Amino acid sequence: MTRQVIKLGSSSIASRDGIALDVIAGLVSQIATAQRAGHEIILVTSGAARLGRRLLAFEGPTAGAASALQSVVGSLRSAVTAGPGAGYEGLIGSLQDVLSRYGAAPAGPQADNTALPSSVGQPALMALYRQLAAAVGVEVCQILVSRSDLASARAMGDLGQLLRDAVSRGLLPIVTGNDATDPLAALDNDQVAVAIAVAAEASRLLFLTDVRAAYRDSDLSERIGRLTPAEARAVRVTAGGSGRGGMRSKLSAAARAACCGVECTIGSAREADVVGRSLNPRARMGTVVRPAGPQLEPSKRWIGGIAYSEGSVHVNREAEESLRTGSTLFLSGVKRVDGDFPAGSVVELLDVRHPERVLGRGSVALPSAILRLLRALSPQEVACVLSILLRLRYAGAATADDPDLLDPDVYKDCRELADGVSRASQEAYAQLSAFSPDRIAELADSLLLAQPQLCTTFLLSRGFLHGQVPTDPAARRVVRGIHAVHRESLVVFPG
């Protein structure tokens, strides 16, 4: 028995009239066959917004009405020009009013997203699936997922249990991203499919799109067969699915799922018996991204495969080796930070020399701005930066007559940082020198919120006012204990 998640993209079910009923009906029939063979299937589907637009006449049969009306208006104007046009002026004015409604730019941000079409399309799409499934003896259940659901380990744990209960009773869960209430949250169903596969403990994930595989060329002749997760992230594709996420999104999502122990296949929704073939380990089809190792244990699933990544932290080889021996990530191993995120955000840990290699994931102990300031520094250099930052933030009221709070000739912490042998030390001093008072206040306050014990140690010693870094054992221990990522949150993927 195999538990498989199938992600059906909007490009797979697109048609001139909105939804390709033949594709959906064929897929539901194949799922019913797979279920009778003992397999458990979960379907993640796009298409609600497309169907909603069709029902709201945003596209479909009335899409050509504007051009047709314009032709009528042109004919009437010609008639008026050629001869008496009594009564035509009123009709032309009326038609012009209609045309202005077709051509008017939608008002407000709501028109730029999919909220309204999705709210109309979701119940209609679900009714369609229920009808088609009932015809082949399958009962369905609906689950809507928002980005806020992915931000909660408990919510996704409950969802995983619901999905396992549903498939164990022979139901077909149908899952979709809830664009009706979460239209601007950058949530795409490729990422939803990964979260569902990990939460439901599925062993396989099938991405169905409008092409038979990922290809390296625009002529669709050089098919990409099998990939590792790193290769899937690094591969360049010039042709692929035309849906919301595209092939790049699918390969990235497949790599993430494979790091969590889920085998992924990318194939065409119109390929004959695509579901049955995807369940056959010996079948050669599409593009397969092989799992990097076994499935994650329950305590690691949310961080490792479900939570949205807010950015990335690039580390050196020494830091990677340390992580693989069970240690945490110290600031000295952080070489680059991408993204803007607060403390507590989930980030990906990448190899700084080969960014396609995802080493793991974790929850950061510091906001991105502080991580950029402290990256690659030794504990003593970190202490100097903290001392300077706190002096710039708080010394104005205490020592208003200080000539220059960043003068290396006056303050030892500045001298140590500016004359440091490492490039990172000198860069940190240059950054502190360039920050505005508002930026200093923002950084210091965010550091105080993220590391209250550390900041309290420095503030109580008051040495920072005079450029003196605390040297007592307690202060040194606190500084050495600063982590880039919370130790308990680290998930390190197989190498």
C-alpha positions in Angstrom: 0.0 0.0 0.0 1.3 3.5 -1.0 0.1 6.8 0.4 0.5 9.4 -2.4 -0.3 13.0 -2.7 -1.3 14.2 -6.2 -1.0 17.9 -7.0 -3.1 19.0 -10.0 -1.9 22.3 -11.3 -4.1 25.0 -12.9 -2.2 24.6 -16.2 -3.3 21.0 -16.3 -7.0 21.7 -16.2 -7.1 24.9 -18.2 -9.3 25.1 -21.2 -10.9 27.8 -23.3 -14.1 27.5 -21.3 -12.3 27.6 -18.0 -11.9 24.0 -16.8 -11.0 20.8 -18.7 -13.6 18.4 -17.5 -12.1 15.5 -19.4 -8.8 15.8 -17.5 -10.5 16.0 -14.1 -12.9 13.1 -14.8 -10.1 10.9 -16.1 -8.0 11.7 -13.0 -10.8 10.9 -10.6 -11.4 7.6 -12.4 -7.7 6.7 -12.1 -7.7 7.6 -8.4 -10.7 5.3 -7.9 -8.8 2.5 -9.5 -5.8 3.1 -7.3 -7.9 3.1 -4.2 -9.5 -0.2 -5.1 -5.9 -1.5 -5.4 -5.3 -0.6 -1.8 -3.5 2.8 -2.3 -4.4 5.9 -0.3 -4.6 9.1 -2.3 -4.8 12.8 -1.3 -5.5 15.3 -4.0 -4.2 18.9 -3.9 -5.9 20.8 -6.6 -5.7 24.3 -8.2 -8.5 25.7 -10.4 -10.9 27.4 -8.0 -10.0 30.9 -9.2 -10.1 29.8 -12.8 -13.6 28.3 -12.4 -14.7 31.3 -10.4 -13.7 33.7 -13.2 -15.6 31.5 -15.7 -18.7 31.7 -13.5 -18.3 35.4 -13.0 -17.9 35.8 -16.8 -14.4 37.3 -16.3 -13.4 35.0 -19.1 -15.0 32.3 -21.3 -17.8 33.0 -23.8 -18.2 36.7 -22.9 -14.5 37.4 -23.1 -14.8 38.4 -26.7 -17.8 40.7 -26.1 -15.8 43.9 -25.9 -14.3 43.4 -29.3 -17.6 42.5 -30.8 -19.3 45.6 -29.3 -16.5 47.8 -30.6 -17.2 46.4 -34.1 -20.9 47.3 -33.7 -20.0 50.8 -32.6 -17.6 51.2 -35.6 -20.4 50.1 -38.0 -22.9 52.6 -36.4 -20.4 55.4 -36.6 -19.8 54.6 -40.3 -23.6 54.6 -40.9 -23.9 58.0 -39.2 -21.0 59.4 -41.3 -22.5 58.0 -44.6 -25.9 59.4 -44.1 -28.7 60.4 -41.8 -28.1 58.8 -38.4 -31.3 59.7 -36.6 -31.5 57.7 -33.4 -28.0 56.2 -33.8 -26.3 58.7 -31.5 -28.2 57.5 -28.4 -27.5 53.8 -29.2 -23.8 54.6 -29.8 -23.6 56.4 -26.4 -25.2 53.4 -24.7 -22.8 51.0 -26.2 -19.9 53.2 -25.3 -21.0 53.0 -21.7 -20.9 49.3 -21.8 -17.5 49.3 -23.5 -16.1 51.6 -20.8 -17.1 49.0 -18.2 -15.2 46.3 -20.1 -12.1 48.5 -20.5 -12.0 50.2 -17.1 -9.1 49.3 -14.9 -10.3 47.4 -11.8 -10.4 49.5 -8.7 -8.4 48.7 -5.6 -6.1 45.9 -4.7 -8.9 43.4 -4.5 -9.1 43.4 -8.3 -5.5 42.3 -8.6 -5.8 39.1 -6.6 -8.0 36.0 -6.7 -10.1 36.4 -3.6 -13.5 36.9 -5.3 -13.1 34.4 -8.1 -11.8 31.8 -5.6 -14.7 32.3 -3.2 -17.1 31.7 -6.2 -15.0 28.8 -7.6 -14.3 26.8 -4.5 -17.8 25.5 -3.8 -18.4 25.0 -7.6 -15.1 23.1 -8.0 -15.9 20.9 -4.9 -19.4 20.1 -6.3 -17.8 19.1 -9.6 -15.3 16.8 -7.9 -18.1 15.3 -5.7 -20.2 14.5 -8.7 -17.4 12.9 -10.7 -16.2 10.9 -7.7 -19.7 9.7 -6.9 -20.0 8.3 -10.4 -17.0 6.0 -9.8 -17.9 5.1 -6.2 -15.6 7.5 -4.3 -16.6 9.8 -1.4 -14.6 13.0 -1.0 -13.9 15.5 1.7 -12.7 19.1 1.4 -9.8 20.8 3.2 -8.9 24.4 2.7 -5.3 25.5 3.8 -4.1 29.0 4.4 -0.6 30.2 5.1 -1.5 30.8 8.8 -2.1 27.0 9.0 1.4 26.3 7.8 2.7 28.7 10.5 1.5 26.4 13.3 3.0 23.1 14.1 0.0 22.1 16.1 -2.5 23.0 13.4 -0.5 21.0 10.8 -0.2 18.1 13.2 -4.0 18.1 13.6 -4.4 18.3 9.8 -2.0 15.4 9.3 -4.1 13.3 11.7 -7.3 14.3 9.8 -5.8 13.3 6.5 -4.6 10.0 7.8 -8.0 9.3 9.3 -9.7 10.2 6.0 -7.7 8.0 3.7 -7.9 5.1 6.2 -11.7 5.2 5.8 -11.4 5.2 2.0 -12.2 8.9 1.5 -10.5 11.1 -1.1 -9.4 14.3 0.7 -9.3 17.3 -1.7 -7.1 20.1 -0.5 -6.5 23.6 -1.9 -4.9 26.8 -0.9 -7.5 29.2 0.5 -7.1 32.1 -1.9 -10.5 33.4 -0.8 -9.3 34.5 2.6 -5.5 34.5 2.0 -5.2 35.9 -1.5 -2.0 38.0 -1.0 0.0 35.6 1.2 2.2 34.2 -1.6 0.8 30.7 -0.9 1.0 28.4 -3.9 -0.4 24.9 -4.1 3.1 23.4 -4.9 4.2 24.3 -1.4 0.8 23.2 0.0 1.3 19.8 -1.6 4.7 19.4 0.1 3.2 20.4 3.5 0.4 17.9 3.0 2.7 15.1 1.9 4.9 15.6 5.0 2.0 16.1 7.4 0.2 13.0 6.1 3.3 10.8 6.1 3.0 10.1 2.4 5.8 8.3 0.7 5.2 9.8 -2.8 4.2 13.1 -4.3 3.0 13.5 -7.9 3.0 16.9 -9.6 0.7 16.9 -12.6 1.2 19.7 -15.1 0.7 20.4 -18.8 4.0 18.8 -19.9 5.3 15.3 -19.6 8.4 16.2 -17.5 10.9 18.9 -16.8 13.0 19.7 -19.9 16.3 21.4 -20.4 15.4 22.8 -23.8 12.5 24.8 -25.3 11.9 22.1 -27.9 10.9 19.6 -25.2 13.4 17.0 -26.5 15.9 16.8 -23.7 13.8 15.3 -20.8 15.3 15.4 -17.3 14.9 11.9 -15.9 16.1 11.5 -12.3 17.5 14.1 -10.0 18.8 14.5 -6.4 17.3 17.3 -4.3 20.4 19.5 -4.9 20.2 18.8 -8.7 16.5 19.7 -8.7 17.3 23.1 -7.1 20.2 23.8 -9.4 18.8 22.6 -12.8 18.0 25.2 -15.3 14.7 24.7 -17.2 13.7 26.6 -20.3 10.3 25.0 -20.7 7.8 23.7 -18.3 4.3 24.1 -16.8 2.5 27.4 -17.5 0.6 27.5 -14.2 0.9 29.9 -11.3 4.1 28.3 -10.0 5.7 27.0 -13.2 8.3 24.3 -13.4 10.8 26.1 -11.3 8.4 26.1 -8.4 7.7 22.4 -8.8 11.3 21.5 -8.9 12.0 23.6 -5.8 9.0 22.0 -4.0 10.1 18.5 -5.1 13.6 19.1 -3.7 12.1 20.2 -0.4 9.9 17.2 -0.2 12.7 14.8 -1.2 14.8 16.2 1.7 12.1 15.1 4.0 12.0 11.6 2.6 9.2 11.9 0.0 9.8 10.7 -3.6 8.5 13.2 -6.1 7.5 12.8 -9.8 6.6 15.5 -12.3 4.4 14.3 -15.1 1.5 15.2 -17.5 -2.1 15.2 -16.3 -3.1 14.0 -19.8 -0.7 11.0 -19.9 -2.5 7.7 -20.0 -2.8 6.0 -16.6 -0.5 8.6 -15.1 -1.7 7.7 -11.5 -1.2 4.0 -11.9 2.3 4.4 -13.5 3.4 6.8 -10.8 2.6 4.2 -8.2 4.7 1.6 -10.0 8.4 1.9 -8.9 9.5 0.3 -12.2 7.7 2.6 -14.5 9.8 5.2 -16.4 7.9 8.4 -16.6 8.3 12.1 -16.1 11.0 13.6 -13.9 11.7 11.9 -10.6 13.4 13.6 -7.6 14.7 10.9 -5.3 14.4 11.1 -1.5 17.6 12.1 0.3 16.8 9.8 3.2 14.0 8.3 5.3 10.9 10.3 6.3 11.4 12.8 9.1 10.4 11.8 12.6 7.2 13.6 13.8 9.0 16.2 16.0 10.9 17.4 12.9 8.2 17.5 10.3 6.9 21.0 10.8 10.3 22.8 10.7 11.8 20.4 8.1 9.1 20.3 5.5 5.9 22.2 6.4 6.7 25.7 7.7 7.2 28.4 5.2 10.8 29.5 4.9 11.2 33.3 5.4 14.8 33.4 4.2 18.1 31.6 4.1 21.4 31.5 6.1 24.5 30.4 4.2 27.1 28.6 6.2 30.7 27.4 5.6 32.0 23.8 5.6 33.2 23.9 9.2 29.7 24.9 10.3 28.2 22.1 8.2 30.4 19.5 9.8 29.6 20.8 13.2 25.8 20.6 12.5 26.2 17.0 11.3 27.8 16.1 14.6 24.8 17.4 16.6 26.1 20.9 17.4 24.3 24.1 16.8 25.0 27.0 14.4 27.2 29.7 15.9 27.6 33.2 14.4 31.2 32.5 13.2 29.8 29.9 10.7 27.3 32.3 9.1 28.7 33.8 5.9 25.6 35.2 4.3 22.0 36.1 5.1 19.2 36.4 2.5 15.8 37.8 3.3 14.3 40.1 6.0 12.8 38.2 8.9 12.3 38.6 12.7 13.7 36.3 15.4 11.9 33.0 15.5 11.4 32.7 11.7 12.1 29.4 9.9 15.0 29.7 7.5 16.8 27.3 5.2 20.5 26.5 5.9 22.5 26.5 2.7 26.1 25.7 1.7 27.7 29.1 1.0 29.7 27.7 -1.9 26.9 25.6 -3.4 23.6 27.3 -2.6 21.6 24.5 -4.3 22.6 22.3 -1.4 20.0 22.6 1.4 21.7 21.4 4.6 18.7 21.8 6.9 16.3 24.2 8.4 15.8 25.9 11.7 14.3 28.8 13.7 16.6 31.7 13.9 17.5 33.2 17.4 18.2 36.6 16.0 16.5 38.9 13.4 18.0 39.0 9.9 19.5 42.6 10.4 21.4 41.5 13.5 22.5 38.3 11.8 24.0 40.3 9.0 25.8 42.5 11.5 27.3 39.7 13.5 27.9 37.1 10.8 31.3 35.4 10.6 32.5 37.1 13.8 34.4 35.5 16.7 32.8 35.7 20.2 35.2 38.6 21.2 34.3 40.5 18.0 30.6 39.9 18.7 31.0 41.3 22.2 32.7 44.4 20.7 29.8 45.0 18.3 27.2 44.6 21.0 29.1 47.0 23.3 29.3 49.6 20.5 25.6 49.1 19.5 24.4 49.6 23.1 26.6 52.6 23.6 25.2 54.3 20.4 21.7 53.5 21.6 21.9 54.5 25.3 25.0 56.6 25.9 23.6 59.8 24.4 21.6 60.6 27.6 24.3 59.3 30.0 27.3 60.9 28.4 26.1 63.8 26.2 29.5 65.4 26.1 31.2 62.4 24.6 33.1 63.6 21.4 32.6 60.6 19.3 31.1 57.3 20.4 32.8 55.5 17.6 36.3 56.9 18.0 38.9 54.0 18.0 41.4 56.2 19.9 38.9 56.7 22.7 37.0 53.3 22.9 38.7 50.0 23.1 35.8 48.1 21.6 36.0 50.2 18.5 39.7 49.8 18.2 39.5 46.0 18.5 36.8 45.9 15.8 38.4 48.4 13.4 41.8 46.9 13.7 40.6 43.3 13.6 42.4 40.8 11.3 39.1 39.5 9.8 37.3 41.2 7.0 34.0 40.6 8.8 35.2 42.6 11.8 36.1 45.6 9.7 32.8 45.4 7.8 30.9 45.3 11.0 32.6 48.5 12.2 32.0 50.2 8.9 28.3 49.3 9.1 28.0 50.6 12.7 29.6 53.9 11.5 27.1 54.3 8.7 23.9 53.5 10.6 21.5 56.4 11.3 20.3 57.0 14.9 16.9 55.5 14.0 18.6 52.4 12.5 20.7 52.0 15.7 17.6 52.3 17.8 15.8 49.7 15.7 18.7 47.2 15.8 19.3 47.6 19.5 15.7 47.3 20.4 15.3 44.2 18.3 18.4 42.7 19.9 17.0 43.4 23.4 13.8 41.6 22.5 15.5 38.6 21.0 18.4 38.3 23.5 17.2 39.9 26.8 19.7 38.0 29.0 22.6 39.0 26.8 21.7 42.7 26.7 21.0 42.8 30.4 24.5 41.5 31.1 26.1 44.3 29.1 23.8 47.0 30.4 24.3 46.1 34.1 28.1 46.1 33.7 28.0 49.6 32.2 31.4 49.0 30.7 30.0 49.6 27.3 29.7 53.3 28.1 33.5 53.5 28.2 34.3 51.0 25.4 35.0 48.2 27.8 33.6 44.7 27.0 32.6 42.7 30.1 35.3 40.2 30.9 33.7 38.3 33.8 33.0 34.6 33.3 29.2 35.0 33.2 29.4 37.6 30.5 31.8 35.5 28.4 29.6 32.5 28.8 26.5 34.5 27.6 28.4 35.8 24.5 29.8 32.4 23.6 26.3 31.0 23.9 24.7 33.1 21.2 23.4 30.9 18.4 22.3 31.9 15.0 19.6 29.1 15.1 17.8 27.7 18.1 19.5 24.4 18.9 16.2 22.5 19.6 14.7 23.6 16.3 17.5 22.4 14.0 16.7 19.8 11.3 19.7 18.6 9.4 19.0 16.8 6.2 21.0 13.7 5.1 24.2 14.7 3.3 
